[in-house]
Amino acid sequence: MVRRLIVLLISIVLPLTATSSGCKAQHDSSQSSAKQDSISLPQVQHAESDLDISKKSSALITILSDGEYYFGSDKIPQSDIGQKVSEKLKDQPSYYHIVYVKSGKDVKYETVLAVFDSIRKVGHDRIGLVVEKEGTKEPLIFETQLPERVDRTESEQMNRGIRQGIPRRVPGYIPGLIGVRLLVDIKSGGAGFDQAVELNRRVMDLIELRTVLKEELESQAILYGDEKAVAIESPKDKPYGDVVQVIDQVKGAGAQRIVLAIDRIELEPDPPPPPPPVEEKSGPSKILRKSGGVLEREAISKVYPTIPPHAKAAGLSSGTVVVEITIDEEGNVISARAWRGHPLLKDAAVTAARSWKFKSTFLSGVPVKIIGTLTFNFNE
């Protein structure tokens, strides 16, 4: 009798325990899902849809805060990310070897970089940054690429090469960034559209970046036959959302390949331009700077450029080039360089600027040299 009673009790208690454990697991999973769905993703305009984001077979890493990571629905330490990625993708075709990273916009970029590095260490370089379409909750992605790892020795060798005269299109000479000639360097400070960036060392604001970068990408494709590739690097203390906003502008400019330059290489600053030649007369020659408007009014002979045939053949119908010129004491242009503008129009603008003639400028009765800029607007 006692034996039957014990068997009966076991048959009742075990299912209840299993049910309780199942409910707890389901509750934990629901809590995890709710936490992941509640994060504030960056909102963008130029990302693309990807139906694989939500598939169970996809490798999805979620960063809820600095130091809180999920792989799928499982909370994991950062040290396990590489192993989880390898296990998830090992039996899948290489075409599907993309790792989706979903991070809150306020997470420090340093935290996201640590995840990227864990992924790269196990041999994967395709990253799908999960974002949302502006004004909606529709999930989209930016597909980006990680470069090969650059160690300190390679970085030092690169800097020595640049000092010895290798062209300063830096990304094209960094391992892992072959074919990338344009580097967008996000500067510290500022947020959103108030951020400042450098495009191959040319400082500009984020709104200007899209226009200038579009021209550069088109000219690179024409001159070199390159795909429209851009590398992006950022200070580690930036909020992730600010970095994604720059990526959005780069994508909007027409970039087809975006490389996240996570190994920062410190380069020496560009040397200052040499001073204009000085001709000694009765004393040291003075040099004044005048605005473009003043220069144009003082010109006594002007030549305006037209769009070159090779630029027309490339489909270019308009553009603006700013040329910095130095004028000698007799009013002749003795040097001219294109300061900014479309690469296919710069030579024509410089040639035209060299043909301008100006009135002499006097300071205390002595003729002086002048530095200023001329702006040329090209139209068919």
LINFEN-V765268 format. One record per helix or strand of 2 or more residues. SS is the DSSP state (@ for helix, = for strand). FROM is the first residue (numbers start at 1). LEN is the number of residues. Records with the same first field share a line. If there is no record, write none. Layout:
SS: FROM-LEN ; FROM-LEN
This chain:
@: 2-36 ; 78-12 ; 94-3 ; 109-13 ; 152-12 ; 170-4 ; 192-3 ; 206-19 ; 240-13 ; 292-7 ; 309-5 ; 343-12
=: 43-2 ; 59-7 ; 68-4 ; 74-3 ; 99-5 ; 126-8 ; 139-8 ; 183-4 ; 196-4 ; 202-4 ; 229-5 ; 257-4 ; 287-3 ; 299-3 ; 318-10 ; 332-10 ; 357-2 ; 361-3 ; 366-14
